[in-house]
C-alpha cells in the first residue's frame, strides 16, 4: 500500500506530519507483548528467590524487603511521568529506551555483589517499568483503531501479562534451585529481543513541529506525592500504621497532592488536566482496577500463605497451584477484547468482577486438609476466567474517547491506580489477618476468613465503581 503524508492537528492546535498507514501487524504487537511479558515476570519471580538472596548476600530482613519494595517505589512513583513523556516526546522512543534500561539494570542485578547494589538496580528497574508500561499500552491504543481490532490486540497484551506473571512464579522457583542470579538475568534475553525487533517493527513517532512543554511543577509534585505514598504504604506494616514516621509520610504525600491539584488548575499545559480526572468513565475504570488488582494481590498473598503454612507445600508446588489460573486467563483473554467490543466493555467488566467475587468467595471453603482438585482448583480457574473478562475490557475503557495526545496519560493513570490499589488493599488484608492470628493463636486458619471477607468486599466495591463505565457509540461518556 502506498503511504502518503498529511498534517495531523491535535486539539491544542499542534501540527505534526504523520504517515497514513494501516495498523501494525502481529509482529509489532508481539514486540509489545514480549515487553509486557518481561515486566510481568519480573513482578512475580523475585519472591521465591528472597531466602537465597538473604543467605548469599547476608542481608538483614529489614533490608531484604527492599528487593521487592524498591521496584514498587520506582514503578508506582514514575508512571504518570512516564505516560506524559511518551505522549510528548514519542511513544516508540520512550518504549525502546525503557526496554534498554530495563535490560541493562537486569544485568546489574544479576551481578550485584552487595544487597545495596541489588536494591539500587531494582529501584532503577521499577522506574524503567514506569516508563515502559504506559508507552506500550499507548502504542497499542494509538495504532489499532477502536473496536474489534483494538480489542483483539489488548486481549493478546493481557494474555502476555498473565502468562508472564504465572511463568515468573514457576520459573522463579526452578531457577532459584540453580542460582538466584539467574532469576534476575531472566529478562535480559527478552529485553534484547524486544529492543532489536522494536527498532525494525514499531511505527515511527510523529514528527511534531511544535512540541508542548513539560509541566515541570506538576511533574515534581505528582511524582513526589506518588513516591512518598508508595514508600509510606510499603513501610507502614513494619513501622506501624499510626507511628509518627508513617503519619508524617502520609501527610507529606497528601500535602504534595493538594499542591499538585493547585498547580494543575493554574497551568496552561498541565501534566494531568483536572477535567481528565473527573471524566466519568476514566474514574470508573481507574477505581475498578484499583479494587481488582488490590483484591488479586491480596488473594495471591493469602493463598501462598495457606498452601505453604497450612498445607505444607513447597514454593515450587505453590507456584504450580497458580498455573491453572494463568492457563484459563491465557486461553480466554485473546477473545475477551473482541467480546468487549461486541457486547460493551461495561458488561464485560461487570461480568468479570462478578466472577472474581465468586472465585474469592469459593476460598472460604478452605480447611486444614483441603483437596487441591475440589477446593483450590475451582478458585484458580474461576479467577482466571474473571481476570480474562475484566482486564482487557478495563484497558479498552480507560482509553476509549481519549484524544491520541493523551493516550499515554490514560494508560499511566490506569497503571498508577492498579499499583496503588495493590499496595493499599494488601496492607489492609495483612493487618486483618495478623489481628486474627493474634486472637486465635492455636487455629492454623486464623485470620483467613476475615482476610478473604475483605477481598470479596473490595471486589464488590469495584463492581459498584464499574457502573460508572458506559460509552456511547461515538466513544464519549454517557
C-alpha angles and dihedrals in degrees: 000000000000114000123218132193124238137169113256113200121197127211089265091058095251112151123218133175107233134182116233108224140143120267114285115266133245095281091062091046090051089057091056091043091051091055091048089048089051093050092048092050090053091052094056111028100065099067095069091051097053098095091051091048090051093052095045099044097031094235121172117237092251091055094042094065089063090069084073101026096051090060091049090048094054094040099047095038099053104037095098092048090046092052094050093046089054091051095047105035104029133290095227091049093047092047096049093044091050092049091051093050091045091054094045095052089045087063090048091051092050091052097039110142094194140029091247093058090047093051091047091052090050091051093052090045090054090052089050089051089050088060095038100054100056092039092054094046093047091049087060097044095047097044102040113060122237113273134046095341093055091042091054092048093049090047091058090044091054090047091054090052094048093047091047093051094049092039089053091056092052098038091046090059094045097046094044088061087063101033134324088226089070088061090061092043093053096090093051100083090042091052092048092049093047092048096050094043093043092056088060104032110034117091116254120257119257114269100240116203096193114028121205115241121249115251096236098180091047091047093051095046095043095046092044092050093049093046091050092045094051091044091051092049094050093047100041098080092057099037098036130261093250097040118123090245094054095044092049091052093049093047091048091051091048091049092052091048091053090049089048092055090049092049093048092050091057106038124090095219106034124191088228116015108225090225087060092057092051094048105124099226093042091052091047095050093045095048091045094053089045088060096038097052093038090055094046094048090051093046092051088051093049094043091050091051091047096049095046104033101034105026092031095230123165120247090254092050089049091053089050090056089066094052094088088055091054093044093051091047094046093048095052106030096079089060097039094077092053091048090050091051090050102042101024131271092248092058093048092048092049092048091047094049091050090052091049091051089050092050093052091045088055087060088070086076095070119120138176092273104025121162117243093219098050102031114020101032096058089052092053097045096047090046092052091051092048093049091049091053095046110038102057091042091052091051090050093048095048093060102032110120093005114131115249091246090064100041093103090050091050091052092045093052091050092050092045093055088046094054095042090048091054092052097044100046093042090053091051094046091047091053092049093049093048091049090052092049092051090051096047106030096165095053113089090202095048112140096012094099096050091041091053089047090057090050093051091046090051092055091049090052088050089051088056090051089050089064087073089065112094131135134199117225088260091059097252125125121269 
